[in-house]
Amino acid sequence: IDDRMMDEIKKIRNIVKPHQIYLVLDAMTGQEAVNIASAFNSTVECDGIILTKLDSDTRGGAALSVYYTLRKPIKFVSNGEKVDDFDLFYPDRIASRILGKGDVLTLIEKAEKVFDEKKAEELSRKIEKQQLNFEDFIEQLKAIKKMGSLEKVMSMLPIAKNNKAFKKIDFDQSHLDRMEAIINSMTVRERRNPDIINGSRKKRIAMGSGNSVNEINKLLKQFAKTKQMMRHFSSLKGKLGLPFGGPMGI
């Protein structure tokens, strides 16, 4: 604790006379957060806590410790560096994180913000009719990217933190950028009719996107698998009476 800085904060409070004072705490600080919060509160009594870096590996256990010690409410949390990553604090969601159950409600909220319901229904119909194309694919890619990094999105799932297979996954964001570049290098006709992409078209797309023909083949195979998976998932949801929604139908 920097005593000199604490004195400066006290002077600023006396001059500015703020209506409310919030302490911003790094969730990665761990139990040291309690000492910091106690020192800050004894110098200038705070009205609440703002917890940052909840998108890191930490589960937010410091939140419980700070509240128990100070009895001050945690008002806001931050899951990233953008304005959209700043949100209200929900105790049940932090509890779910601490127990390793993920944060499904936040994930659903993020998905609802970026996925249009009408477009989702239209996509569902296209999947059922086996008409999914690269224009649909890139639209879903862009929406997923708006939700944040792949690792951040996947970490909200209940299985994420303690799943060995999950820890081995390479969440390279450049993979999404590469796929987007390849699709953008296709003509409108190619995006709407992937089956016409032959050898010469692959070479042109590869040159236009700055990738190898091998990468084009990988994307085409991945797209074929996605279509098959979505078709299966769509029919399964129909049998179970489940609604359509989410990225690429999930």
Summary of the structure (lengths in Angstrom):
residues: 250
radius of gyration: 23.7
end to end distance: 47.4
largest distance: 72.8
contacts: 679
relative contact order: 0.08
helix: 63%
strand: 7%
